[in-house]
Amino acid sequence: MEACVICQLAKHQLRSWVVYEDENVICFLPLEVEAFGHTVIAPKAHHTDLFGVPAEVLACTLGVVQKVALHYQIVLGATGVNLLHASGVAAGQSVPHLHFHLIPRLDNDDLEAWPKLPGTKYSKDELLQRLQL
Ligand SMILES: [Zn+2]
């Protein structure tokens, strides 16, 4: 048995609640469903995070993210989505297999899915000096 839980789910080696899958991507209900419609979307191939995933695998995965969002517009009446992701321990990634949490949003659902961040002491000019590609 593999140690990676998402790889195990992708190979149907664990009990899973699969919303959608294709050759490359799997979408399933997480162990802890934290909101109505909360769905995890991941490439089936093991890639740890955003830093190492090949661009074509990421594009494929995000294409399925959009497919699920459009589907939830129709079947749930979702008028928005939040897409949550963590890459790296510093970001709080707890499962080391690239994945996205999609939270469908309904008008007046009162969810707080956007974090309150502290801002920064740096000006935009200072930030650009560090950030521009
Ligand atoms: Zn994996």
Backbone and ligand atoms as CSV (ligand in chain L), in Angstrom:
chain,resi,resn,atom,element,x,y,z
A,1,MET,N,N,0.841,-1.200,0.000
A,1,MET,CA,C,0.000,0.000,0.000
A,1,MET,C,C,0.881,1.256,0.000
A,2,GLU,N,N,0.401,2.275,-0.721
A,2,GLU,CA,C,1.127,3.539,-0.751
A,2,GLU,C,C,0.801,4.359,0.482
A,3,ALA,N,N,1.725,5.247,0.812
A,3,ALA,CA,C,1.512,6.081,1.984
A,3,ALA,C,C,0.644,7.293,1.671
A,4,CYS,N,N,0.644,7.734,0.415
A,4,CYS,CA,C,-0.056,8.976,0.078
A,4,CYS,C,C,-1.563,8.722,-0.044
A,5,VAL,N,N,-2.327,9.421,0.769
A,5,VAL,CA,C,-3.772,9.175,0.821
A,5,VAL,C,C,-4.461,9.562,-0.486
A,6,ILE,N,N,-4.012,10.619,-1.137
A,6,ILE,CA,C,-4.659,11.017,-2.403
A,6,ILE,C,C,-4.319,10.020,-3.510
A,7,CYS,N,N,-3.088,9.513,-3.540
A,7,CYS,CA,C,-2.751,8.451,-4.497
A,7,CYS,C,C,-3.633,7.223,-4.246
A,8,GLN,N,N,-3.846,6.899,-2.988
A,8,GLN,CA,C,-4.695,5.749,-2.664
A,8,GLN,C,C,-6.132,5.979,-3.125
A,9,LEU,N,N,-6.627,7.202,-2.905
A,9,LEU,CA,C,-7.982,7.535,-3.367
A,9,LEU,C,C,-8.071,7.456,-4.885
A,10,ALA,N,N,-7.032,7.972,-5.553
A,10,ALA,CA,C,-7.032,7.992,-7.023
A,10,ALA,C,C,-7.066,6.581,-7.593
A,11,LYS,N,N,-6.524,5.635,-6.841
A,11,LYS,CA,C,-6.514,4.232,-7.289
A,11,LYS,C,C,-7.638,3.423,-6.653
A,12,HIS,N,N,-8.551,4.114,-5.994
A,12,HIS,CA,C,-9.715,3.476,-5.364
A,12,HIS,C,C,-9.299,2.393,-4.382
A,13,GLN,N,N,-8.229,2.668,-3.653
A,13,GLN,CA,C,-7.777,1.727,-2.622
A,13,GLN,C,C,-8.377,2.069,-1.259
A,14,LEU,N,N,-9.076,3.209,-1.193
A,14,LEU,CA,C,-9.747,3.629,0.037
A,14,LEU,C,C,-11.204,3.926,-0.290
A,15,ARG,N,N,-12.070,3.837,0.703
A,15,ARG,CA,C,-13.462,4.264,0.530
A,15,ARG,C,C,-13.444,5.732,0.151
A,16,SER,N,N,-14.143,6.049,-0.928
A,16,SER,CA,C,-14.121,7.440,-1.375
A,16,SER,C,C,-15.488,7.842,-1.906
A,17,TRP,N,N,-15.704,9.138,-1.920
A,17,TRP,CA,C,-16.936,9.723,-2.414
A,17,TRP,C,C,-16.539,10.588,-3.603
A,18,VAL,N,N,-16.483,9.952,-4.780
A,18,VAL,CA,C,-15.936,10.601,-5.974
A,18,VAL,C,C,-17.046,11.365,-6.698
A,19,VAL,N,N,-16.831,12.666,-6.835
A,19,VAL,CA,C,-17.776,13.533,-7.535
A,19,VAL,C,C,-17.553,13.432,-9.049
A,20,TYR,N,N,-16.293,13.334,-9.427
A,20,TYR,CA,C,-15.943,13.279,-10.850
A,20,TYR,C,C,-14.518,12.753,-10.956
A,21,GLU,N,N,-14.260,12.025,-12.013
A,21,GLU,CA,C,-12.868,11.689,-12.326
A,21,GLU,C,C,-12.725,11.495,-13.815
A,22,ASP,N,N,-11.553,11.753,-14.298
A,22,ASP,CA,C,-11.211,11.401,-15.667
A,22,ASP,C,C,-9.850,10.714,-15.628
A,23,GLU,N,N,-9.206,10.614,-16.750
A,23,GLU,CA,C,-7.944,9.886,-16.826
A,23,GLU,C,C,-6.869,10.491,-15.908
A,24,ASN,N,N,-6.918,11.822,-15.746
A,24,ASN,CA,C,-5.824,12.525,-15.070
A,24,ASN,C,C,-6.158,13.150,-13.728
A,25,VAL,N,N,-7.441,13.353,-13.466
A,25,VAL,CA,C,-7.841,14.159,-12.306
A,25,VAL,C,C,-8.954,13.449,-11.546
A,26,ILE,N,N,-8.936,13.608,-10.223
A,26,ILE,CA,C,-10.016,13.056,-9.396
A,26,ILE,C,C,-10.573,14.154,-8.492
A,27,CYS,N,N,-11.888,14.137,-8.290
A,27,CYS,CA,C,-12.583,15.106,-7.433
A,27,CYS,C,C,-13.393,14.298,-6.427
A,28,PHE,N,N,-13.223,14.602,-5.161
A,28,PHE,CA,C,-13.875,13.786,-4.130
A,28,PHE,C,C,-14.240,14.630,-2.929
A,29,LEU,N,N,-15.167,14.102,-2.141
A,29,LEU,CA,C,-15.526,14.766,-0.892
A,29,LEU,C,C,-14.420,14.480,0.116
A,30,PRO,N,N,-13.975,15.520,0.828
A,30,PRO,CA,C,-12.888,15.323,1.789
A,30,PRO,C,C,-13.353,14.528,3.012
A,31,LEU,N,N,-12.380,14.059,3.768
A,31,LEU,CA,C,-12.684,13.343,5.010
A,31,LEU,C,C,-13.585,14.191,5.903
A,32,GLU,N,N,-13.224,15.464,6.025
A,32,GLU,CA,C,-14.027,16.409,6.797
A,32,GLU,C,C,-14.665,17.382,5.813
A,33,VAL,N,N,-15.942,17.218,5.563
A,33,VAL,CA,C,-16.645,18.146,4.670
A,33,VAL,C,C,-16.936,19.410,5.481
A,34,GLU,N,N,-16.220,20.483,5.149
A,34,GLU,CA,C,-16.253,21.683,5.986
A,34,GLU,C,C,-17.316,22.687,5.569
A,35,ALA,N,N,-17.949,22.458,4.435
A,35,ALA,CA,C,-19.051,23.321,3.998
A,35,ALA,C,C,-19.839,22.548,2.949
A,36,PHE,N,N,-21.063,22.974,2.730
A,36,PHE,CA,C,-21.913,22.332,1.732
A,36,PHE,C,C,-21.223,22.367,0.370
A,37,GLY,N,N,-21.008,21.198,-0.230
A,37,GLY,CA,C,-20.405,21.137,-1.554
A,37,GLY,C,C,-18.887,21.151,-1.576
A,38,HIS,N,N,-18.260,21.247,-0.420
A,38,HIS,CA,C,-16.788,21.250,-0.309
A,38,HIS,C,C,-16.225,20.033,-1.042
A,39,THR,N,N,-15.384,20.278,-2.020
A,39,THR,CA,C,-14.860,19.215,-2.889
A,39,THR,C,C,-13.361,19.388,-3.068
A,40,VAL,N,N,-12.637,18.298,-3.034
A,40,VAL,CA,C,-11.191,18.328,-3.272
A,40,VAL,C,C,-10.915,17.855,-4.696
A,41,ILE,N,N,-10.039,18.586,-5.381
A,41,ILE,CA,C,-9.690,18.290,-6.771
A,41,ILE,C,C,-8.177,18.121,-6.848
A,42,ALA,N,N,-7.743,16.988,-7.393
A,42,ALA,CA,C,-6.307,16.691,-7.419
A,42,ALA,C,C,-5.939,15.939,-8.687
A,43,PRO,N,N,-4.709,16.138,-9.174
A,43,PRO,CA,C,-4.231,15.274,-10.256
A,43,PRO,C,C,-4.062,13.856,-9.703
A,44,LYS,N,N,-4.292,12.852,-10.537
A,44,LYS,CA,C,-4.129,11.479,-10.071
A,44,LYS,C,C,-2.654,11.127,-9.888
A,45,ALA,N,N,-1.808,11.688,-10.722
A,45,ALA,CA,C,-0.369,11.439,-10.588
A,45,ALA,C,C,0.146,12.181,-9.358
A,46,HIS,N,N,1.107,11.593,-8.684
A,46,HIS,CA,C,1.628,12.217,-7.476
A,46,HIS,C,C,2.563,13.372,-7.810
A,47,HIS,N,N,2.141,14.562,-7.431
A,47,HIS,CA,C,2.997,15.752,-7.465
A,47,HIS,C,C,2.800,16.419,-6.124
A,48,THR,N,N,3.877,16.764,-5.472
A,48,THR,CA,C,3.775,17.238,-4.097
A,48,THR,C,C,3.065,18.576,-3.995
A,49,ASP,N,N,3.449,19.512,-4.858
A,49,ASP,CA,C,2.912,20.860,-4.679
A,49,ASP,C,C,3.046,21.675,-5.959
A,50,LEU,N,N,2.662,22.941,-5.859
A,50,LEU,CA,C,2.672,23.858,-6.999
A,50,LEU,C,C,4.077,24.078,-7.541
A,51,PHE,N,N,5.076,23.967,-6.694
A,51,PHE,CA,C,6.448,24.243,-7.117
A,51,PHE,C,C,6.966,23.194,-8.106
A,52,GLY,N,N,6.504,21.973,-7.985
A,52,GLY,CA,C,7.090,20.905,-8.787
A,52,GLY,C,C,6.185,20.305,-9.844
A,53,VAL,N,N,4.911,20.691,-9.852
A,53,VAL,CA,C,3.987,20.062,-10.793
A,53,VAL,C,C,4.260,20.555,-12.218
A,54,PRO,N,N,4.291,19.651,-13.197
A,54,PRO,CA,C,4.435,20.110,-14.588
A,54,PRO,C,C,3.246,20.997,-14.979
A,55,ALA,N,N,3.530,22.020,-15.772
A,55,ALA,CA,C,2.498,22.997,-16.144
A,55,ALA,C,C,1.298,22.327,-16.806
A,56,GLU,N,N,1.532,21.277,-17.600
A,56,GLU,CA,C,0.403,20.651,-18.291
A,56,GLU,C,C,-0.493,19.881,-17.320
A,57,VAL,N,N,0.087,19.331,-16.279
A,57,VAL,CA,C,-0.721,18.641,-15.261
A,57,VAL,C,C,-1.544,19.661,-14.487
A,58,LEU,N,N,-0.923,20.792,-14.171
A,58,LEU,CA,C,-1.644,21.859,-13.469
A,58,LEU,C,C,-2.790,22.383,-14.330
A,59,ALA,N,N,-2.522,22.608,-15.620
A,59,ALA,CA,C,-3.561,23.125,-16.517
A,59,ALA,C,C,-4.732,22.154,-16.592
A,60,CYS,N,N,-4.424,20.888,-16.671
A,60,CYS,CA,C,-5.446,19.848,-16.716
A,60,CYS,C,C,-6.284,19.871,-15.435
A,61,THR,N,N,-5.604,19.993,-14.304
A,61,THR,CA,C,-6.292,19.990,-13.010
A,61,THR,C,C,-7.185,21.221,-12.881
A,62,LEU,N,N,-6.673,22.377,-13.285
A,62,LEU,CA,C,-7.474,23.593,-13.184
A,62,LEU,C,C,-8.631,23.591,-14.176
A,63,GLY,N,N,-8.457,22.890,-15.287
A,63,GLY,CA,C,-9.587,22.721,-16.212
A,63,GLY,C,C,-10.731,21.971,-15.544
A,64,VAL,N,N,-10.381,20.984,-14.738
A,64,VAL,CA,C,-11.411,20.229,-14.010
A,64,VAL,C,C,-11.988,21.084,-12.872
A,65,VAL,N,N,-11.170,21.910,-12.251
A,65,VAL,CA,C,-11.691,22.854,-11.250
A,65,VAL,C,C,-12.814,23.685,-11.876
A,66,GLN,N,N,-12.572,24.198,-13.075
A,66,GLN,CA,C,-13.594,25.006,-13.748
A,66,GLN,C,C,-14.822,24.162,-14.088
A,67,LYS,N,N,-14.605,22.942,-14.530
A,67,LYS,CA,C,-15.723,22.043,-14.861
A,67,LYS,C,C,-16.612,21.819,-13.638
A,68,VAL,N,N,-15.990,21.574,-12.493
A,68,VAL,CA,C,-16.754,21.340,-11.264
A,68,VAL,C,C,-17.489,22.622,-10.855
A,69,ALA,N,N,-16.825,23.761,-10.967
A,69,ALA,CA,C,-17.463,25.036,-10.607
A,69,ALA,C,C,-18.697,25.277,-11.490
A,70,LEU,N,N,-18.558,25.039,-12.771
A,70,LEU,CA,C,-19.690,25.230,-13.692
A,70,LEU,C,C,-20.816,24.247,-13.370
A,71,HIS,N,N,-20.448,23.021,-13.030
A,71,HIS,CA,C,-21.444,22.010,-12.659
A,71,HIS,C,C,-22.194,22.435,-11.400
A,72,TYR,N,N,-21.469,22.978,-10.418
A,72,TYR,CA,C,-22.114,23.391,-9.165
A,72,TYR,C,C,-22.978,24.633,-9.363
A,73,GLN,N,N,-22.650,25.447,-10.385
A,73,GLN,CA,C,-23.566,26.540,-10.733
A,73,GLN,C,C,-24.923,25.968,-11.102
A,74,ILE,N,N,-24.903,24.892,-11.878
A,74,ILE,CA,C,-26.152,24.314,-12.393
A,74,ILE,C,C,-26.876,23.519,-11.303
A,75,VAL,N,N,-26.171,22.594,-10.661
A,75,VAL,CA,C,-26.866,21.664,-9.757
A,75,VAL,C,C,-27.103,22.233,-8.357
A,76,LEU,N,N,-26.287,23.194,-7.947
A,76,LEU,CA,C,-26.457,23.773,-6.612
A,76,LEU,C,C,-26.973,25.203,-6.661
A,77,GLY,N,N,-26.918,25.821,-7.822
A,77,GLY,CA,C,-27.242,27.242,-7.911
A,77,GLY,C,C,-26.143,28.102,-7.332
A,78,ALA,N,N,-24.904,27.581,-7.329
A,78,ALA,CA,C,-23.775,28.355,-6.789
A,78,ALA,C,C,-23.599,29.632,-7.610
A,79,THR,N,N,-23.429,30.726,-6.902
A,79,THR,CA,C,-23.203,32.009,-7.573
A,79,THR,C,C,-21.749,32.448,-7.417
A,80,GLY,N,N,-20.946,31.628,-6.727
A,80,GLY,CA,C,-19.527,31.903,-6.574
A,80,GLY,C,C,-18.812,30.651,-6.116
A,81,VAL,N,N,-17.502,30.690,-6.121
A,81,VAL,CA,C,-16.700,29.614,-5.535
A,81,VAL,C,C,-15.492,30.249,-4.853
A,82,ASN,N,N,-15.012,29.611,-3.809
A,82,ASN,CA,C,-13.678,29.883,-3.279
A,82,ASN,C,C,-12.835,28.671,-3.604
A,83,LEU,N,N,-11.587,28.942,-3.995
A,83,LEU,CA,C,-10.633,27.885,-4.294
A,83,LEU,C,C,-9.482,28.041,-3.313
A,84,LEU,N,N,-9.305,27.059,-2.454
A,84,LEU,CA,C,-8.286,27.132,-1.410
A,84,LEU,C,C,-7.176,26.135,-1.725
A,85,HIS,N,N,-5.949,26.564,-1.497
A,85,HIS,CA,C,-4.805,25.723,-1.832
A,85,HIS,C,C,-3.646,26.064,-0.907
A,86,ALA,N,N,-2.872,25.088,-0.547
A,86,ALA,CA,C,-1.647,25.304,0.208
A,86,ALA,C,C,-0.530,24.484,-0.425
A,87,SER,N,N,0.594,25.126,-0.684
A,87,SER,CA,C,1.806,24.444,-1.137
A,87,SER,C,C,2.907,24.714,-0.131
A,88,GLY,N,N,3.417,23.662,0.461
A,88,GLY,CA,C,4.511,23.815,1.411
A,88,GLY,C,C,4.025,23.872,2.848
A,89,VAL,N,N,4.893,23.424,3.733
A,89,VAL,CA,C,4.572,23.389,5.165
A,89,VAL,C,C,4.273,24.797,5.678
A,90,ALA,N,N,5.022,25.806,5.180
A,90,ALA,CA,C,4.820,27.182,5.648
A,90,ALA,C,C,3.410,27.676,5.334
A,91,ALA,N,N,2.818,27.124,4.283
A,91,ALA,CA,C,1.468,27.536,3.883
A,91,ALA,C,C,0.385,26.701,4.566
A,92,GLY,N,N,0.813,25.708,5.331
A,92,GLY,CA,C,-0.160,24.874,6.030
A,92,GLY,C,C,-0.582,23.634,5.256
A,93,GLN,N,N,0.201,23.262,4.242
A,93,GLN,CA,C,-0.135,22.047,3.488
A,93,GLN,C,C,-0.011,20.837,4.398
A,94,SER,N,N,-1.089,20.105,4.532
A,94,SER,CA,C,-1.064,18.961,5.444
A,94,SER,C,C,-0.968,17.626,4.696
A,95,VAL,N,N,-1.438,17.571,3.467
A,95,VAL,CA,C,-1.323,16.352,2.654
A,95,VAL,C,C,-0.373,16.663,1.503
A,96,PRO,N,N,0.780,16.007,1.434
A,96,PRO,CA,C,1.797,16.380,0.451
A,96,PRO,C,C,1.533,15.809,-0.946
A,97,HIS,N,N,0.344,16.063,-1.461
A,97,HIS,CA,C,-0.040,15.727,-2.841
A,97,HIS,C,C,-0.878,16.927,-3.298
A,98,LEU,N,N,-0.439,17.578,-4.362
A,98,LEU,CA,C,-1.111,18.787,-4.851
A,98,LEU,C,C,-2.628,18.612,-4.889
A,99,HIS,N,N,-3.340,19.548,-4.321
A,99,HIS,CA,C,-4.798,19.492,-4.360
A,99,HIS,C,C,-5.389,20.865,-4.101
A,100,PHE,N,N,-6.618,21.025,-4.520
A,100,PHE,CA,C,-7.356,22.276,-4.347
A,100,PHE,C,C,-8.675,21.956,-3.654
A,101,HIS,N,N,-9.059,22.829,-2.739
A,101,HIS,CA,C,-10.369,22.713,-2.100
A,101,HIS,C,C,-11.299,23.717,-2.767
A,102,LEU,N,N,-12.363,23.231,-3.354
A,102,LEU,CA,C,-13.350,24.110,-3.958
A,102,LEU,C,C,-14.562,24.198,-3.032
A,103,ILE,N,N,-14.923,25.424,-2.694
A,103,ILE,CA,C,-16.098,25.659,-1.847
A,103,ILE,C,C,-17.123,26.417,-2.687
A,104,PRO,N,N,-18.214,25.758,-3.066
A,104,PRO,CA,C,-19.243,26.501,-3.797
A,104,PRO,C,C,-19.906,27.512,-2.869
A,105,ARG,N,N,-20.216,28.670,-3.399
A,105,ARG,CA,C,-20.822,29.718,-2.575
A,105,ARG,C,C,-22.217,30.041,-3.079
A,106,LEU,N,N,-23.083,30.214,-2.128
A,106,LEU,CA,C,-24.464,30.574,-2.411
A,106,LEU,C,C,-24.698,31.977,-1.858
A,107,ASP,N,N,-25.589,32.719,-2.473
A,107,ASP,CA,C,-25.898,34.056,-1.971
A,107,ASP,C,C,-26.285,33.970,-0.500
A,108,ASN,N,N,-25.704,34.833,0.309
A,108,ASN,CA,C,-26.039,34.924,1.732
A,108,ASN,C,C,-25.786,33.630,2.511
A,109,ASP,N,N,-24.744,32.874,2.122
A,109,ASP,CA,C,-24.461,31.641,2.873
A,109,ASP,C,C,-23.665,31.904,4.153
A,110,ASP,N,N,-23.198,33.133,4.323
A,110,ASP,CA,C,-22.520,33.554,5.556
A,110,ASP,C,C,-21.231,32.802,5.864
A,111,LEU,N,N,-20.631,32.151,4.869
A,111,LEU,CA,C,-19.335,31.503,5.102
A,111,LEU,C,C,-18.232,32.556,5.103
A,112,GLU,N,N,-17.213,32.341,5.907
A,112,GLU,CA,C,-16.012,33.179,5.893
A,112,GLU,C,C,-14.887,32.331,5.316
A,113,ALA,N,N,-14.741,32.334,4.000
A,113,ALA,CA,C,-13.749,31.468,3.376
A,113,ALA,C,C,-12.520,32.243,2.920
A,114,TRP,N,N,-12.497,33.539,3.192
A,114,TRP,CA,C,-11.355,34.357,2.797
A,114,TRP,C,C,-10.635,34.786,4.065
A,115,PRO,N,N,-9.331,34.479,4.192
A,115,PRO,CA,C,-8.655,34.790,5.464
A,115,PRO,C,C,-8.469,36.287,5.671
A,116,LYS,N,N,-8.479,36.705,6.910
A,116,LYS,CA,C,-8.156,38.090,7.263
A,116,LYS,C,C,-6.638,38.149,7.420
A,117,LEU,N,N,-5.968,38.859,6.513
A,117,LEU,CA,C,-4.509,38.915,6.505
A,117,LEU,C,C,-4.029,40.238,7.098
A,118,PRO,N,N,-2.776,40.269,7.577
A,118,PRO,CA,C,-2.326,41.430,8.357
A,118,PRO,C,C,-1.873,42.640,7.542
A,119,GLY,N,N,-1.768,42.536,6.221
A,119,GLY,CA,C,-1.203,43.648,5.457
A,119,GLY,C,C,0.315,43.617,5.546
A,120,THR,N,N,0.979,44.660,5.014
A,120,THR,CA,C,2.438,44.705,5.028
A,120,THR,C,C,2.908,46.134,5.230
A,121,LYS,N,N,4.106,46.278,5.777
A,121,LYS,CA,C,4.678,47.605,5.995
A,121,LYS,C,C,5.331,48.148,4.725
A,122,TYR,N,N,5.511,47.332,3.697
A,122,TYR,CA,C,6.225,47.738,2.488
A,122,TYR,C,C,5.295,48.438,1.510
A,123,SER,N,N,5.856,49.443,0.805
A,123,SER,CA,C,5.080,50.135,-0.231
A,123,SER,C,C,4.982,49.233,-1.457
A,124,LYS,N,N,4.095,49.593,-2.355
A,124,LYS,CA,C,3.964,48.814,-3.595
A,124,LYS,C,C,5.238,48.908,-4.421
A,125,ASP,N,N,5.910,50.078,-4.426
A,125,ASP,CA,C,7.175,50.205,-5.156
A,125,ASP,C,C,8.223,49.258,-4.571
A,126,GLU,N,N,8.321,49.219,-3.251
A,126,GLU,CA,C,9.283,48.310,-2.609
A,126,GLU,C,C,8.941,46.855,-2.920
A,127,LEU,N,N,7.668,46.567,-2.905
A,127,LEU,CA,C,7.250,45.195,-3.190
A,127,LEU,C,C,7.595,44.804,-4.621
A,128,LEU,N,N,7.359,45.720,-5.569
A,128,LEU,CA,C,7.649,45.405,-6.965
A,128,LEU,C,C,9.128,45.113,-7.189
A,129,GLN,N,N,9.994,45.837,-6.478
A,129,GLN,CA,C,11.442,45.585,-6.604
A,129,GLN,C,C,11.773,44.137,-6.268
A,130,ARG,N,N,11.058,43.594,-5.329
A,130,ARG,CA,C,11.319,42.207,-4.918
A,130,ARG,C,C,10.562,41.183,-5.751
A,131,LEU,N,N,9.400,41.609,-6.266
A,131,LEU,CA,C,8.460,40.623,-6.804
A,131,LEU,C,C,8.466,40.492,-8.322
A,132,GLN,N,N,8.833,41.537,-9.036
A,132,GLN,CA,C,8.682,41.482,-10.491
A,132,GLN,C,C,9.490,40.359,-11.116
A,133,LEU,N,N,8.906,39.693,-12.064
A,133,LEU,CA,C,9.561,38.597,-12.786
A,133,LEU,C,C,10.445,39.142,-13.883
L,1,ZN,ZN,ZN,0.081,11.163,-3.910
